[in-house]
């Protein structure tokens, strides 16, 4: 990046918090600079022209001025608003989860253009998705891959043999599946039935359009969600807030 005082970038808004009387600090994800925090001055005043261009999930084009603690947003213009995500509570909850995952898996100022692209396509797909849970599992696996935590579902992570069509075991600690010989009785390893393994492999290795053709029972999808959620929690060593929120929503809807 140049030393100029003013620069422009695209960004997706991940989250925001209030600062002082009328300002906000926005955590955003950019194509070139990865995750960054910027100061948006005066955006909580009703006359602010920037505010509408800085809503959560918005893809925006920013003009920034170098500041001491935070660089300051001097202009903001919406590139794509993702209105479909904000107007639907269930889609919004999933979008929060995607943003939270990206936030949790990245550090500030590490450049990750491929994660920017993933988040952008993730939001577009979420906006259109007929099966939010399946889109979320695809996103989780894509995010794990890009962050270097791709789980191994095809071979035993202990002995390397190709897994047989049978109940095998998953170990978050080992980052993948174990054959019965190495998985049975191992602490932290859980049995995974064959049909769940098939879904995991399919979602991990097929293009998104094919993944979305899968017809899965809610129970099967739940098993996949639990396994991936457990793995992600293990990696992040803390429970993310959004999955809890999504579950609460689902419970309310019932
Ligand atoms: Zn083995």
Boltz pocket constraint, residues with backbone or C-beta under 6 A from the ligand:
constraints:
  - pocket:
      binder: B
      contacts: [[A, 156], [A, 157], [A, 158], [A, 159], [A, 160], [A, 161], [A, 178], [A, 179], [A, 180], [A, 181], [A, 182]]
      max_distance: 6.0
